[in-house]
Amino acid sequence: MKKLCLSIALIVLTTFVFAQREYHEQYRPQVHFSPPAHWMNDPNGMVYYNGVYHLFYQHYPNAAVWGPMHWGHATSTDMIHWSNKLIALYPDSLGDIFSGSAVVDELNTSGFGKNGKPPLVAIFTNAKRVDAKEGTYYDQNQSLAYSNDGGKTWEKYEHNPVLKNPNIKDFRDPKVSWYAAGNKWVMTLAVKDHIEFYSSPNLKDWTKESEFGQDLGAHGGVWECPDLFQMTADDGKKIWVLIVNINPGGPQGGSATQYFTGNFDGKTFTPNYTDTRWLDAGSDEYAGVTWGNTGPRRIFLGWMSNWAYATSVPTQAWRSAMTIPRDLKFVKEGSAYYVASEPVKELSTIKGLPKTLDLVKGNTDLSKLIKRTDGQYELNISTKKLRSFAITLSSDNGEKLEVGFDLSENAWYIDRTKAGESGFSKDFAKRISIPRIAQNSASDITLIIDAASIELFADKGLTTMTSIFFPQKPLDQISISSNDEFVADKITYTPLKSIWP
């Protein structure tokens, strides 16, 4: 009897320890979404419906490395706290389930709806592995699935695929939206080194409209995960935005997200400039797209990693997380409209009591002035006269992460050369930077710091940079330094509560 009681006690203790460990492992983010276990990459099928934000994502449920892709699923009412759901889409006879999008078919153009209620329709790439003499590739075609219970369960369309591959190696990642002016659906599709636009009256029958981008933007790698939408600037000007993710060819090496602004007439996208612009100029944001069905608000989410080393980062139970959800907006500099990013206002649901410091000059150990209460926090800095400065996050074992502004380069930067584990990739431990876009002397900076990531939003979000790092000990010390005449008019430290129990 004693042995039985001891065995039961051990089982209970083991179960308790496991429950405590999940979402609290080393490097596990506390304010960013990550899967309960195993591999995750691109955000997929993001749609808002009946008060719920749906996040689907590329997922391999059998290991912490990339494998046959499924659509994982999580839901939220605020984009901050997430509830994990059952896997939504599994591989089938047409192949694995690669990236795509989801829409609310309000008019039931597809005919999938029941009892007068609109269905949710997922549009995704079926990718079937082909082993040829020239090597392995994936035959990629576009397929549909639909849900009549608010996204809980999904049924695949019996006549998939709805858009067949015209013998092109890379033909994937459909982002679909309703184009009201033309009373039709528009599909934005990544095709090798460019974008193709298709239209449909019913989500089932697609007609090619145009191509874009063979000679514009960054072309260091294949184009992937596009998005197309319209936003309104503060002056009332309506502008279309085309997001194109690229791998490799990003500004810091590896994968990244570029964008174009211009006009879309239902058939053709016409850009209003020819230079290359990055939605996030850091090393670790990719495959970013926006939620559908959110009205005029455009909310962006990206995969917080880089294909240069994503499969080898030093996490065990899971791999990778998503960025903080970001509101997109236009900021005008000169005659140009730039797409800027800022953390969603819903982040306030996990904010603790802020600590504000005024007129912080020169070199200051902020740790002595701020009582740290959480491993994750937001740091806001404002200055009327931007000069060179650095915020250093460090630990007593010599590891440190530095983020700041270099006046001589006129560039924002993040330096993770000494921020912890880096032996898994020769490309990881380095300093990254990007030229400043804003032209005025004043500046505002927001930093979101989690267990193993930092997100920089500078100059009203004109510059955004994301970077991951893997310290052996938490970087629990904060200091500010400057060899110039930098004065922070205000620094505000705000602790962030964990989103996980």
N, C-alpha and C positions, 0 to 999 in steps of 0.2 A: 504494500500500500504506500509505503514511504517512497519507493522507487517510482511508482505511478505519479504520486504528487510532485516529485522532483522533476519528472519528465514533463508534466503539464506546466509546471512553473517555468522550465527552460523554454518551452514552446511559446508561452505568453511573453517571456522576456525577449526572446528572439524576435517575435512579431512586433513588440513595442520598439525595440532598437531599430528594426528595419523601417518602421513607420516614421520614427524620428529622423532617420538618416535621409529618406527620400526628400529631395528638394533642399537638403542642407549639406550636401557633399562639398568637398573642397572645390572651389571655383564656381559653385552653382549660383547663378544670378538670383537675386531676391526681388528685383522690381522689373524684370524682363521675362517674357514668356519663354519657357523651354519645355521640351517634351518630358513626360514622366521618366522615360528611359529610351535608350537607343538613338538612332540617327534622325536628324531633321535638316532639311535645307529650305528651298523656296517657299514663301507664303503663297497660298493658292486660294482661289474661290472666295475671296474676302467679300462678304455682302452683309448689309444691315437689314434686318427684317423683324417686324413686330417687337421692336425694342431690344433686339439681341444682335450683337456683333458676332458673325461667324468667321472663324479663322481655320481654314484648311491648310495643310502644309505637306510638302514632300517628306515622306517618312518611310524608313525601313525598320519594321518592328522586330527584327531578329538579331540585329547587331548594331554597334555604335559606329559603323562605317556605311558608306553608300552601298545600296543593293537594290533589288527589284522594288521599284517605287510604288507606294500606296499613298492615299490621301489620309493623313491624320486629321483630327478634328478637335477644336476647342471652342467654347462660347463664352461671351462676357456681356454684361450690361453696361460696362464702363471702359472697356479696352485695357483695363489695368488688372482687375481680378479675373482669373480664368478658371473655367470648369472643363476638365478633360472629358472627352466623349469617346465612344467607340470609333474604330477606324471606319471612315465613310466609304472609301472606294478601294477595292482590291484589284490586283492584276487579273486579266482574263485572257481569252484566246486571241484577242487582238494585240495583247502586249501589256507592258507595265503602264501605270497611270502617272504620266508626266504632268508638268505644270499647266494651269489654265485658270479659268475664272468662273463666277457664278452670277446669275441675274435673277431678279424677281420679274416673272413674266406676267405683268399686271393685266394685260389684255388677253392672256391665254392664247397668244399667237401660235404656240406650239401644239396646242390641243392636249397638253399633258395634265392640265388642271382638272379638279373634280369639285362638284357641288358649288360651283360659282366662285371658288377660291383660286387665286393665282398660284401656280407652282413655282418652286425654286428650280432653276435649271443650271446644271454645271456643264461647262464646255471645257474639255481637256484634251491633251494629246495622248493617244494610245501609242506606245513605242514598243515595237517588237524587235527583239535582238536577232540580228542576221550575222552569221559567220561566213564571210566571203574570203576569197583568195587575198584580196587587198587589205583584209583586217575586219574587225568587228565594227558594225554600225547598227543603228536602230532605224527601222522603217517607221516613220512617224505620220500619223493620220489624226484628224480631229473628230472627237466623239462627244456624245451627250449622255447625261444622266439626269433624272428629275426626282424631286421630293414633294410629296403632298402632305407632309406632317411637320413642316417648318424646319427641315434639315436633319431630322432625327434618323431617317432611313432614306436610302436612295435606290432607284431602279434604273438600270442602263437601257437606253433606247435600243429596241430590237433591230433597227436598221443601221446601226453604227458600222463604219464611220460615216459622218455626214460631209466631211471634206477630205477627199483622198489626196495622197501625196503624188504630185506630178513628177516623180523620180528626182527629188531633191534631197540631199543628205540631211540638212537641218531645216525642219518645217514644223514649227511647234509654238507652244505657249500662247494659245488664243486668249486675248482679252476682249470681251464682248460688252457692248453697251447699246442702249436705245438711242437712236438719232431721231428725235421728235420731228425736226423740220422735214425729214424725208419719210417719216412713218415706217422706219425700218431698223433692223439691227445692223450694227457695224462690228466686224471682227478685225482687230489689229493683230497681225501674225508676224512672228520673227522667222525670217527665211534667210538663213546663212549670213549674209553680210548686209541685209536690208530689211525693210518692213513692207509687207503687202496688206492691202485693205480689201476686205470682202463685205458684201451686204446680203441680207436675207430678210424676207417678210415673216419667217416663222421659226427661225433657228435651225431648220433642217436642210433647207436648200440655199446654197451659197453661190454668189457670183463675184468674180474678181473685179475690183474697181480700179486699182492703181498700185504703184510701187513708190517707195521713197527711200532715199538715204545711201545709195551706192557710193556717192562721192562726197558725202557730208558727215561730219562728226568723227568720232574715234573709230578706227578700224583695226585695232591690234589683235582682235579675236572675233569669235562668232557673236552675232547679236542674239539676245534672248529676252524673255519676259518683258514685253512692251506694255504700254498703257496709253490711252488717249482720252482726254477730257478737256472741258472748257472751264476757265475760271474768270472771275471779274476782278479787275484791279480797283484800288481805292478811288481812282478818278472815273470809274464806270466803264472803262475800256474792257471789252470781252476778248480774251485771247485763248487760243487752244494750246495745250501742252501735250507733247509726245515724249513719254519716257522710254528709253531704250537701255537695257542692261547689256554689258559687254564682258566677255571673258576669253582670253586675258585682254590687256590694253588699258587698264585703269590708271589713274594718275600716280598711284603708289605701287604699281605692279599688280598683276593678277586681276581679279574681277572688280567691277564698280558700276555705278549707275549714272548715265548721262541723260540729258534732256534737250529738247528743242521747243521753241515757242513759234507760233505762226497762226495759220488759218486752215480750217478744214471745212469743206463744202459738202460733205456727205460722200465724196468720191476721192478727193485728192487733198493731201496735206501740203501746204506751201509754207516754208519756213521764212521768218523775217530776219534771220541773220545766218552766218555761215561758220562762226567759230564754235569750238567745243566747250560745253558747259557741263559741270558735274553737280548732281543733286546732293551728293555726299562725297567730299573730297578726301575722306579718310581711307584707311586700309581695310576696314571691315564692315562694310554695308554692301549688300548685293541682292539682286532679284527683287528690288523694292517696287511695289505697285500700290494702288489706292483701293480703299473700300468702295464698293458699289452701293447705290441706293441711299446715299447720305445727304441728298439735296445739294445745295450749293457748297456745302463743306467738303473739302478734299483732305482725306486722312491717309497718310502714307505709312507703310510698314515695310521694313527690309529684313533680310537674313543677316545676322550679325556675325559674319565670318568671311573668309576669302578662299577661293578654290586653290590658291597656291599652297595652302597647308591645312585646309578644313578637316581632312580625314585623319590628321596626325596630331592635333592639339591634345594636351595632356589631361583630358577628362576621361572618365572610365564608364560610368553608368549611362551617360548620355553624351551627345555631341551637338553643340551649338544652341544659340538662342536667337530671338528676334530683337530688333531695336525697340526703343520706346516709340509708341505711335506718335506721329507728327502731323500737325496741321500745316498744310501748304498754303502759301499766299504769294502775291506779287509784291516785290519791292523795286521801285524805280530808281536807277542810278543814271544820271544824265538822261539820254533819250531811250535807254534800254530798260526792259522789264525783265527782272530776274525772278526765278522761283526760289523762295526762301522757305525755311522750315523752322518750326518751334514745337517743343513738347506740348502734347494735348493738355487742355485745361483740366481734364479728368485726373491728371497726376495729383491734383490737390487732395484727392480722397485718401492718399497715404502720407501726406505731409505732416510732420510733427511741428513743434514750436520752433520758429526761426530765431537765430541769433544774428544780430546786425552789428557790424563794426563800421564806424565812419572815419574818413580821412586816414586810410592806412598808407603809410609812406615807406619807400625803400625796401629794406630787408626786414621781414617780420615773421616770427614763428607763430603762425595762427593757432597751433595746437594749444598754446598757453592761454589764448583768448577765447577759444571755442571748446566747450565741453562736449566731446564726441559721445553720442549715445547709440549710434547705429553704424553698421558697416557700409551702408549705402546712403547717399545723400545728394542734395542739389546745392551747388555753389554758384551764386550770382555775383558778378563784379561789374561795376560801372565806373567809367572815368570820362572826364571832360577833355582830356588830352592824352591820346593813346601814345605810349612809348614802349620800348622793349621791357618785357617782364616775364616772369615764369612762376607758375604754381607748381610746387613739387610735392608729390605724395610719396611718402617713404616709410620704411620700417627700420627697426634697430639692427637688422642683419645686413644693411647696406643696399637693399633693393630700393629702387625709386622709379617713378614715372614723372615726366616733366611735360607740361603743356603751357603754351604761352604765345607771345607775339615777338617777332624779330623785326625791329624797325629798319635795320640795314637791308633786309631782304624784302621788307613790306609784306611779310608772310606770317600766317598762323601756323603753328607746328605742334606735333606731339612726338615726344622722344621716349621710346620704350626699350632702349638699348640695354638698360640695367633693371628692367622691371620684373625679372623673374625667369621662369623656364623659357628657353628659346631653342634648345638643341634639336627640337623636332623639325626645324626648318632653317635653312641658311638665309632665307629671305625675311625672317621674322624680326630679329632684334635690330631696329634701325630707327632713325629720326625721319619723320615724314612732314612735309610742309606744303602749303598752297598759297599763292599770292592773294592778298586782301582785295576784295571787290569794292567795298565801301570807300568813299573818297573824303568823308568828313573826319575831323580830328577826334570827335567823341566816339565812344564805343561802349557796348554792353556785351557781356559774356555770360553764358549759362553753361555749367558743367553738370552732367548727370553721371555720378560715379557709383558703380555696383561692384560686386566682389571681384570681377575680372574684366571690367569694361569701363570705358569713358566715352561720353558723347559731348562734343563741343558745338555750341550754337553761338555764333558771334555776329555782331552787327545786325541785330534784328533777324538773325537766321540766314543772312546772305551767305555766310560760310558755315557749313556743317561738316564735322569730321568725326568719324567713329573709329575706335581702336580697341582691340581686346588685348589682354595681357594676363600672365599667370604667375603671380608672386608666391613664393613659398610661405611667406607670412603676410597677413593683411597689412596693407599700406595705411597705417592708422595715424600717421603724422602729416600735418599740412603746413607748408610754409610758402611765403611769397618773396621773391627776390627781384632786384632790378639794379643795373649799373647805370641807369638813365634817370631821368626826372619823373619817373612814373608815380602817380598818386591815384590810388583807388578811392574815389569819393565815397563808395559804399561797397561793402562785402557782406553778403547774407548767406549764412550756412543754415540749411534746412534738412533735418534728418528725414529719411523716408522709411516707412514701415514695410516690412516684408509682405509680399502679396500671397505668400504660402503659409499654411498653418504649421 
